[in-house]
Amino acid sequence: MTKGYFITLEGGEGAGKTTQIEHLREALIQEGHSVVVTREPGGTPAAETLRDLLSHEEFGPEWTPDAQALLVYAARSMHIADIIKPALAQGRIVICDRYVDSTRVYQGEVQHINPFFLQALEVQIIDDVMPDITFVLDIPSEETIKRIEERGGAKDHYDKASAAFHEKIRQGFLNIAEHETERCHIINAVQDEMKIAQEMRKKVIELMGGADA
């Protein structure tokens, strides 16, 4: 059976992950691959409900960091069991908008959750279901603010955060990428949209052992 591949996209708000996931999905389908696109928190009906609670305009800011991490991992547990593992077992390519790195950054580095607590959740829930490749779409905080305004303003409490918050998020992702260079690839998210798409496609083809067309 063909080996499945797990691809994740990470980055701050407004980095363009949704757009690039669609470009990558289309490119891989054209090359004959079966692709599953999903997201976190979410991916299953129950997990999507948890996502709504986490980003709720009223309740979202009130979750304690530990509560946020537990809700994220409750959603992730079902997501892995119901979507990610079965698709990979079928030899499909899974492209996920956010995964464990977002938890490490938002709850770990920014909210300073006990790292042993997060590590215990990772070991218990994720086990060996780690991405084959992670694209970190890097975007300066001032560009993040600009893009949030261009798309119609804040939609949740993360969008309403300060430039300092967004820069902290950015540095968190860059820190992970710099320490896990085999898995993570930093992409300049301010460059031309199609250049980003081409760069990502090339990296994925290399991952799968193919030659770029």
C-alpha positions as CSV (number, residue, x, y, z in Angstrom):
1,M,0.0,0.0,0.0
2,T,1.2,3.5,-0.8
3,K,2.6,5.4,2.2
4,G,0.5,8.2,3.6
5,Y,2.0,11.6,4.3
6,F,1.0,14.1,7.0
7,I,1.6,17.8,6.2
8,T,0.8,20.6,8.6
9,L,0.8,24.4,8.1
10,E,1.6,26.7,11.0
11,G,1.9,30.4,11.6
12,G,0.3,33.4,13.1
13,E,-3.1,35.0,12.3
14,G,-3.4,36.1,8.7
15,A,-0.4,34.2,7.4
16,G,-2.3,32.8,4.5
17,K,-2.5,29.1,5.6
18,T,-6.0,28.6,4.1
19,T,-5.0,29.9,0.7
20,Q,-1.9,27.8,0.5
21,I,-3.6,24.7,1.7
22,E,-6.0,25.0,-1.3
23,H,-3.1,25.6,-3.7
24,L,-1.3,22.5,-2.4
25,R,-4.4,20.4,-2.4
26,E,-5.1,21.2,-6.0
27,A,-1.5,20.5,-7.0
28,L,-1.4,17.1,-5.3
29,I,-4.8,16.0,-6.7
30,Q,-3.6,17.0,-10.2
31,E,-0.6,14.7,-9.7
32,G,-3.0,11.8,-8.8
33,H,-2.9,11.8,-5.0
34,S,-5.8,11.3,-2.7
35,V,-5.9,14.3,-0.3
36,V,-7.7,15.0,2.9
37,V,-7.8,18.6,4.1
38,T,-8.6,19.2,7.7
39,R,-7.9,21.7,10.6
40,E,-7.3,22.1,14.3
41,P,-8.9,22.6,16.6
42,G,-11.6,20.8,14.6
43,G,-11.9,18.1,11.9
44,T,-14.8,16.3,13.4
45,P,-18.2,17.6,14.4
46,A,-17.5,17.4,18.1
47,A,-14.1,19.0,17.7
48,E,-15.6,21.8,15.7
49,T,-17.9,22.5,18.6
50,L,-14.9,22.7,20.9
51,R,-13.2,25.1,18.4
52,D,-16.2,27.4,18.6
53,L,-15.9,27.4,22.4
54,L,-12.2,28.2,22.3
55,S,-12.5,31.1,20.0
56,H,-15.9,32.4,21.4
57,E,-15.9,36.2,21.5
58,E,-17.3,36.2,25.1
59,F,-16.0,33.0,26.6
60,G,-12.8,32.6,24.7
61,P,-10.7,35.1,26.6
62,E,-11.8,33.5,30.0
63,W,-10.5,30.0,29.5
64,T,-7.5,29.3,31.7
65,P,-4.4,28.2,29.9
66,D,-4.8,24.7,31.3
67,A,-8.5,24.5,30.3
68,Q,-7.6,25.6,26.8
69,A,-4.9,22.9,26.5
70,L,-7.3,20.2,27.7
71,L,-10.0,21.4,25.2
72,V,-7.5,21.4,22.4
73,Y,-6.3,17.9,23.2
74,A,-9.8,16.6,23.7
75,A,-10.5,17.7,20.1
76,R,-7.1,16.4,18.9
77,S,-7.7,13.0,20.3
78,M,-10.8,12.5,18.3
79,H,-9.3,14.2,15.2
80,I,-6.4,11.8,15.2
81,A,-8.5,8.7,15.8
82,D,-11.3,9.5,13.4
83,I,-9.6,11.5,10.6
84,I,-5.8,11.5,10.5
85,K,-4.9,7.9,11.4
86,P,-7.5,6.3,9.1
87,A,-6.5,8.5,6.1
88,L,-2.8,7.8,6.6
89,A,-3.5,4.1,6.9
90,Q,-5.2,4.3,3.5
91,G,-2.1,5.9,1.9
92,R,-3.7,9.3,1.6
93,I,-2.1,12.7,2.1
94,V,-3.4,14.6,5.0
95,I,-3.0,18.4,5.0
96,C,-3.9,20.0,8.4
97,D,-4.2,23.7,9.2
98,R,-2.5,23.8,12.6
99,Y,-1.5,20.9,14.9
100,V,0.8,20.4,17.9
101,D,3.1,23.3,17.2
102,S,0.2,25.7,17.6
103,T,-0.5,24.3,21.1
104,R,3.2,24.5,21.9
105,V,3.2,28.2,21.0
106,Y,-0.2,29.5,22.1
107,Q,-0.5,27.5,25.3
108,G,3.2,26.7,26.0
109,E,5.4,29.7,25.1
110,V,2.8,32.5,25.2
111,Q,0.7,31.3,28.2
112,H,3.6,29.6,30.0
113,I,1.8,26.3,30.7
114,N,3.9,23.8,32.6
115,P,6.0,22.1,29.8
116,F,5.8,18.7,31.6
117,F,2.0,19.0,31.5
118,L,2.0,19.7,27.7
119,Q,4.5,17.0,27.1
120,A,2.4,14.4,29.0
121,L,-0.6,15.3,26.8
122,E,1.5,15.0,23.7
123,V,2.8,11.6,24.7
124,Q,-0.6,10.3,25.6
125,I,-2.7,11.7,22.7
126,I,-0.3,12.1,19.8
127,D,2.0,9.1,20.3
128,D,3.8,8.8,17.0
129,V,1.3,10.8,14.8
130,M,3.7,13.6,14.0
131,P,3.8,15.5,10.7
132,D,6.2,14.4,8.0
133,I,6.7,18.0,7.1
134,T,5.5,21.3,8.7
135,F,5.5,24.6,6.8
136,V,5.8,27.6,9.1
137,L,4.4,30.6,7.3
138,D,6.3,33.5,8.7
139,I,4.6,36.9,8.8
140,P,5.8,40.1,10.7
141,S,3.3,41.3,13.4
142,E,2.7,44.6,11.5
143,E,1.6,42.6,8.4
144,T,-0.6,40.4,10.6
145,I,-2.5,43.5,11.9
146,K,-2.8,44.9,8.4
147,R,-4.2,41.6,7.0
148,I,-6.7,41.3,9.9
149,E,-8.0,44.8,9.1
150,E,-8.1,44.1,5.3
151,R,-10.3,41.0,5.8
152,G,-12.9,43.0,7.8
153,G,-11.5,43.3,11.3
154,A,-11.3,41.1,14.3
155,K,-13.4,37.9,14.3
156,D,-12.3,36.6,17.6
157,H,-10.1,37.5,20.6
158,Y,-6.9,36.4,18.9
159,D,-7.6,38.9,16.1
160,K,-8.1,41.6,18.7
161,A,-4.7,41.0,20.3
162,S,-1.9,43.6,20.2
163,A,1.1,43.6,17.8
164,A,3.3,42.5,20.7
165,F,1.1,39.4,21.1
166,H,1.3,38.6,17.4
167,E,5.1,39.0,17.4
168,K,5.4,36.7,20.4
169,I,3.4,34.1,18.4
170,R,5.6,34.6,15.4
171,Q,8.8,34.1,17.4
172,G,7.4,31.0,19.1
173,F,6.9,29.3,15.7
174,L,10.3,30.4,14.5
175,N,11.9,29.0,17.6
176,I,10.3,25.6,17.0
177,A,11.3,25.6,13.3
178,E,14.9,26.5,14.2
179,H,15.1,23.5,16.6
180,E,13.4,21.0,14.4
181,T,14.9,21.7,11.0
182,E,14.4,18.2,9.6
183,R,10.6,18.5,9.9
184,C,10.0,22.3,9.7
185,H,10.4,24.6,6.8
186,I,10.1,28.4,7.2
187,I,8.3,30.1,4.4
188,N,8.3,33.9,3.8
189,A,4.5,34.5,3.9
190,V,4.8,38.1,2.6
191,Q,6.1,37.1,-0.8
192,D,4.0,36.4,-3.9
193,E,1.2,33.9,-3.3
194,M,2.1,31.7,-6.2
195,K,5.8,31.7,-5.2
196,I,4.8,30.3,-1.8
197,A,2.7,27.7,-3.5
198,Q,5.5,26.6,-5.8
199,E,8.0,26.4,-2.9
200,M,5.7,24.3,-0.8
201,R,4.9,22.0,-3.8
202,K,8.6,21.4,-4.4
203,K,9.3,20.5,-0.8
204,V,6.4,18.1,-0.7
205,I,7.5,16.4,-3.9
206,E,11.1,16.1,-2.4
207,L,9.5,14.6,0.7
208,M,7.7,11.9,-1.3
209,G,10.9,11.1,-3.2
210,G,9.8,12.4,-6.5
211,A,11.4,14.7,-9.1
212,D,10.0,18.3,-9.5
213,A,8.3,18.9,-12.8
